[in-house]
Amino acid sequence: MSRAPVTVAWARIAVGAIVIVILCTTYLQGVGGMNPFDFFGYFTNLTSLLSAILLIALGSSGARKRPAPRWAATARGVAVACMLVVGVIYNALVPGTGAAPPWVSAVLHIVFPALLLLDWIGVGDRPPLPWRRLWLVLPYPLAWIGVVLVRGATDGWVPYGFLLPERGGGALVGTILGLLIALLASGALVWSLSRVRLSAGRRALRMDS
């Protein structure tokens, strides 16, 4: 598999580090409560953290002029798909909600997903993702939903109103199915884009090799 240019690698490290600093600073300022399980119980915060860690890992490989491990392309595709859903749901359905400062919400719900998508499209250091692995966009969100439902039924904490237990089983099932369909659609887009090869990206890869 091709490796990213060193400049792209360092940019990934920088973006990932900035996102982690923003998340940690926001948490330490008390937004979302002092309980880290509450703060990172929000899909946006947890997915941003995991995506940032992945970016730093990929950037570190590229900075050492080493190709990314084989699993990284699929993990990156899942991260991009999940962050696209974060951006679409926030901006289309629940804009302006939450306790975080507006600039933090803008970075996590607009800027970061957009940067991940541009990186996915513009840097060709990933192979075409096989369609038989599209289902891999689901395990992480399903695990998150499972934890949220257990917490909602036990300690009563739920990060988003559309997952409140009192909405009833039918409404919850419908909401969850809608989220999973959105994730599969986002994943299908990301999987399709993995087959795009921009000439500029190819030139950058050749110049840096």
C-alpha positions in Angstrom: 0.0 0.0 0.0 1.3 3.5 -0.8 2.3 5.8 2.0 1.3 9.4 2.4 3.7 12.3 1.8 5.7 13.3 4.9 3.9 16.7 4.9 0.6 15.0 5.0 1.8 12.7 7.8 2.8 15.7 10.0 -0.5 17.5 9.1 -2.4 14.4 10.3 -0.4 14.4 13.6 -1.1 18.1 14.1 -4.9 17.8 13.4 -5.2 14.7 15.7 -3.2 16.4 18.5 -5.3 19.6 18.2 -8.6 17.6 18.4 -7.3 15.8 21.5 -6.3 19.1 23.1 -9.7 20.6 22.4 -11.5 17.5 23.9 -9.3 17.5 27.0 -9.5 21.2 27.5 -13.3 21.1 27.1 -13.5 18.3 29.6 -11.3 20.0 32.2 -13.4 23.1 31.9 -16.3 21.0 33.1 -18.4 20.9 30.0 -20.5 17.7 30.0 -19.8 17.1 33.7 -16.7 15.9 35.5 -17.4 12.2 34.9 -15.3 11.1 32.0 -17.8 8.3 31.2 -20.4 10.9 30.7 -18.2 13.3 28.6 -16.9 10.5 26.4 -20.3 8.9 26.4 -21.3 11.4 23.7 -20.8 9.8 20.3 -19.2 13.0 18.9 -16.6 13.2 21.7 -15.7 9.5 21.7 -15.6 9.2 17.9 -13.5 12.4 17.6 -11.1 11.0 20.2 -10.7 7.7 18.5 -10.4 9.3 15.0 -7.8 11.7 16.3 -5.7 8.8 17.8 -6.0 7.0 14.5 -4.8 10.1 12.6 -1.8 10.4 14.9 -0.9 6.7 14.5 -1.2 7.0 10.7 0.8 10.2 10.7 3.5 8.7 12.8 3.9 5.8 10.3 4.1 8.3 7.4 6.5 10.6 9.2 8.9 7.6 9.5 8.3 6.9 5.8 6.6 3.6 6.5 3.4 2.4 4.9 0.4 2.2 7.2 -0.6 -1.3 8.4 -3.2 -3.1 6.3 -6.0 -2.7 8.9 -5.5 1.0 9.0 -7.4 1.7 5.7 -10.5 0.0 7.0 -10.3 1.6 10.4 -9.8 5.0 8.7 -12.8 4.3 6.5 -15.0 3.5 9.5 -13.8 6.6 11.3 -14.6 8.8 8.3 -18.1 7.3 7.9 -18.9 7.7 11.6 -17.7 11.4 11.6 -19.7 12.1 8.5 -22.8 10.9 10.3 -21.8 13.1 13.3 -21.6 16.1 11.1 -24.9 15.4 9.2 -27.0 14.6 12.2 -25.7 17.6 14.2 -26.0 20.2 11.4 -29.3 18.9 10.0 -31.2 17.7 13.1 -29.8 19.2 16.3 -27.8 22.4 15.4 -26.8 24.6 18.3 -27.5 22.1 21.1 -25.2 20.9 23.9 -23.2 22.6 26.5 -19.9 23.0 24.6 -18.8 26.4 23.4 -20.0 27.2 19.9 -16.4 27.1 18.5 -15.8 23.6 19.9 -19.1 22.3 18.4 -18.1 23.9 15.1 -14.7 22.2 15.1 -16.0 18.7 16.1 -19.1 18.8 14.0 -18.0 20.7 10.9 -14.3 21.2 10.6 -13.0 17.9 11.7 -15.4 15.7 9.7 -14.7 17.9 6.6 -10.9 17.5 7.1 -11.2 13.7 7.4 -13.3 13.6 4.2 -10.8 15.8 2.3 -8.0 13.6 3.5 -9.8 10.5 2.5 -10.5 11.8 -1.0 -7.3 13.7 -1.6 -4.6 11.4 -0.3 -4.4 8.1 -2.1 -2.6 6.1 0.5 -5.4 3.6 0.9 -6.6 0.7 -1.3 -10.1 0.3 -2.6 -12.1 -1.0 0.4 -13.8 -4.4 -0.4 -17.5 -4.2 -0.3 -17.7 -7.4 1.8 -16.2 -5.4 4.7 -18.8 -2.6 4.6 -20.5 -4.2 7.7 -17.5 -3.2 9.7 -18.9 0.3 10.0 -21.6 -1.2 12.4 -19.8 -2.9 15.4 -18.5 0.3 17.0 -21.8 2.2 16.8 -23.7 -0.9 18.0 -21.4 -1.2 21.0 -21.9 2.5 21.8 -25.7 2.1 21.5 -25.6 -0.9 23.7 -23.7 0.9 26.5 -26.0 3.9 26.2 -29.2 1.7 26.5 -27.7 -0.1 29.5 -26.8 3.2 31.2 -30.2 4.7 30.4 -32.0 1.7 32.0 -29.7 1.6 35.1 -28.3 5.0 36.1 -30.6 7.0 33.9 -27.9 8.9 32.0 -28.4 9.2 28.2 -26.3 11.5 26.0 -29.1 12.4 23.5 -32.8 12.9 24.0 -33.7 10.7 21.0 -32.3 7.7 23.0 -34.3 8.3 26.2 -35.9 5.1 27.5 -39.2 6.8 28.2 -39.7 7.4 24.5 -40.8 3.7 24.4 -39.4 0.6 22.8 -40.9 1.2 19.3 -39.5 4.7 19.1 -36.1 3.6 20.2 -36.0 0.7 17.8 -36.9 3.0 14.9 -34.3 5.6 16.0 -31.6 3.0 16.2 -32.5 1.5 12.8 -32.4 4.9 11.3 -28.9 5.5 12.8 -27.6 2.2 11.5 -29.1 2.9 8.0 -27.4 6.3 8.0 -24.1 4.7 9.0 -24.4 2.1 6.2 -25.2 4.9 3.7 -22.2 6.9 4.9 -20.0 3.8 4.8 -21.1 3.1 1.3 -20.1 6.6 0.3 -16.7 6.3 1.9 -16.2 2.8 0.4 -17.1 4.3 -3.0 -14.7 7.2 -2.6 -11.9 4.8 -1.7 -11.9 4.0 -5.4 -11.2 7.6 -6.4 -7.6 8.5 -7.3 -7.0 12.2 -7.7 -4.0 13.0 -10.0 -2.8 15.6 -7.5 -2.7 13.1 -4.8 -0.7 10.7 -7.0 1.8 13.4 -7.9 2.3 14.3 -4.3 2.9 10.6 -3.5 5.5 10.3 -6.3 7.3 13.5 -5.4 7.7 12.5 -1.8 8.8 8.9 -2.5 
